[in-house]
Amino acid sequence: MTGMLEAGGMFREVTATQVLLSTASPRIRFVEFAADEEKENGADWLWWWVDRDGTCFGLLVQAKILKLNGKRWSIDFTYRTRGDDRTQLSKLIAAANRFHVAAAYVLYCGDSEYRATLNCDRAHDDVPCRARDRIGVSTVSALVAETAVSLDARNSGVSAFHDAVSVEDIASPDRLDAPIVPLARGMAGDLDRFLRQPQRGSRRVAKELLRPVQRIRNGQFAGAAVMERAAPVTSALFENVPNDYGHFSVPYLAHMLRGLRVEVPDYVRDVLDGRTPPAWVTDHLGGIVVIPDADAPTTAAQAGDGGVGLLPPGLPDAPQPSHDPGQAA
């Protein structure tokens, strides 16, 4: 992105994604499909974060650019294809149902110089929102974008950018994650521990993407969280999840956590083993990204090359931190 800006050009979603994937390979696995289903599904890629024990987390993602138009920063969440009244955002959330995963955006936000005029009155650990490290490639739940659009469509891009998390930081976090205090009461013990105790690997990815969604829900005047249970998803890590909607279009906990599984789906295993996934997958996606060993700490060899802290497949297990809170979940 910096290279294009320095050359007087502008980066594009497709090109930035290709550079991201090719540079991260072979630490990640990815496969592109020929189908062009973005108009129908509002989605580009299905991302799966896979731990060594088989625990995994899936996201259906759409790539977007944080753009500067005149003096206004924006992300086009309400884009519509010609002849279609549905927004790309609504189609993305609906399309995630096919794969029983969460819907999200991967945001390409340039470098700090590019974002120098972005104004956000909130800070991150005393760092201005626009100046955060590694935030140039980040991700945010589609439910956060949906809320931002409903509250202030004109400034929804800046709002969603503030709640986005760096892909590098969730791939290889350098500190423990803070507890999430849920609004729902009487929550199942395993889910309550997941929210309140530090996590790692794919569990950490799911928790960090859920965090701003839960913060938004806690601020909504929608009454106490209902304790009706959502329909369980096969192999879901959490089978007993509240069906609370708040002001979201879907049950937010069920939506965000249904992609957190105890075992890898068969079509993801196909990608890892070099096989072509079935047509019901390839006909509805631009491709699949598999990020293995998401719980592996950064090694000294990787620290110097700008990697995201993932060990190449096949290497022996790296030493794990002395705490293992993920096992409690």
C-alpha positions, 0 to 999 in steps of 0.5 A: 500500500505504501509503495502504491501511494509513494508512486502516486497511485492508489491500492486496490482490494484485489491486488492488496489481498493477493500481495498479502496472501503471497507474502504470508505464504507458506505460513498460511495456505490459500487457494483461489477459485474461479467463481465470481460470486461477490455480487450475490454473496457480498464476500471475497474469502473464507478465512479459517484460523486453525490450531494444532489441536484442531480447534478453529475459527471461521470468518467470511470476509469482504475486503474494503479500503479506508478511502479519503474523498476530499476531506472525508474518510469512508468505507463503502459498507452500503455498496449496492450492485446495479439492479439490486436493492440489497446492500453488500453488507446485508448480503455478507451477513446473510451469506455467512449462514451458508458456512455457519461462520461470522461475517467480517471485513478485512480493511486495507487502511494504508500507512500512518502517513496516509491516515494523517488527517483521519480524525477520531476522538478516541484513543488506544492505550494513549495512541491516537486511533489513526496512528496504531501500529499494524492497523493498515491490515485489520479486521472488524465484525460485519455487525460492528459495521452494521451498527456504525451505518445505522447510527451515522452512515456518513461517518461509519467508516471512521467508527468501524476503523476505530473498532478494527483489530490488526490481523498481525496482533490477533495472529501473534498477540504479545500480551494477555487479552482482557476479560469480556463482561457479558450482559447475559446472566446465567450463561453456560460455564464454558462460555463464561470462562471463555469470555472472562479468562485469557485465550490464545490461538483461534479462541483468541481471534474469536474473542478479539473480534467479539469484543467490540460487538459485546461493547456495543451490545452493552451500550444498547437500550434493549433490555436484559439479554434474553436467555433463549438458546440459539440453535446449535451448530455441528462441532461448535465449541460452544453448544449453549449460546444465548439467542440475544439480538440486542439491536443487531440484525442477528443473534450476536453471540451465536453469530460471532461464535458459531465459527469457533469449532472443535474440529476442522471442517472437511473442506478446510482439511481439503485445502490443507491436504492439497485437494480441491474442496467440493463444488458447494464451497468453490461455487460460492467463494473467491477463495479460502485462506487457512492460517495454521498454528495461530497459537504459536508464539513468534520465534527469533527467526521470524521476528526479523522478517516481518512475519506474523508469528506463525510457524510453517506447517510441519515444524515441531511444536514451539514452547507454549506459555506457562499459562494455558487458559484456553484449556479451561474453555 
